[in-house]
Amino acid sequence: MGGGATDASTAPPYSLPPSLFMPEDILFCVDIGPESGRQMRVSGPKGNNVLTRLDAIKQALLLFAHAKLTMCMDHRFAFSYLGSSFSMVKEFTNNIKSVAEVVRTLTTPDVLSEDVDITKLFEVANCEGNKSRALGHLFRVVLIYCRSSVWPQYKWPAKQKTFTMDVVYLHDKPGPDNCPQLVYDALGDAAEQVSEHVSYIFETGQGLTRILFRHMCILLAHPIQRCAQDDIDMPKPVVKRVLPGGGDGTMGEERAVISNLFKH
């Protein structure tokens, strides 16, 4: 056959370049503004239940911490929040009980300033990132943002990159009173400006908890071991399963249900 394709028998074996594994120090920053009290839907066999965004975020944080520590007990987590300003809640720990206790303390305040500045978040991340580097750890910020009409302000040197920042953006649908696209663009610019390694930014305005959990599962990926976000090819829709007996694997209702799990 023509076309210059490389024969599988002569293709060089694939190898991953050796590198030193670096445990992660991950600082979660949760937006606890009033919009974190918006409702999200939980689809299940008994119908749709309702959680607030903040309640869903708490579940997602615990899911993430359990999964990450299952991979390596040397990973550590710290917690902070965005209200009217940035505040630290808990220093770094790899104790899952301590993580759960801190997560449960996050609440939505009744009154909040509309403006939000994340410069202090970057300053703390820069300082802690240098400490983590000295320990042989990689520092990452995961910002979970919930405001649909207020984009974060910050002042930061263009070439100062000592950590990596991922963003999960939960927002309302576009309307006269909000502009989630402008907020998303501002968050993406911020992540690109400060990040040392590949960063991800995910968003959803669907109000479905499973999408938040899906995003958090993808963020389990170590920043040094990631592909570019545009190259992410998961999750894949399941439309057919080949049966051991060689049948076509058509699954009727089961196939439809599984496929729908991956739809927004």
Disulfide bonds with the S-S distance in Angstrom:
none
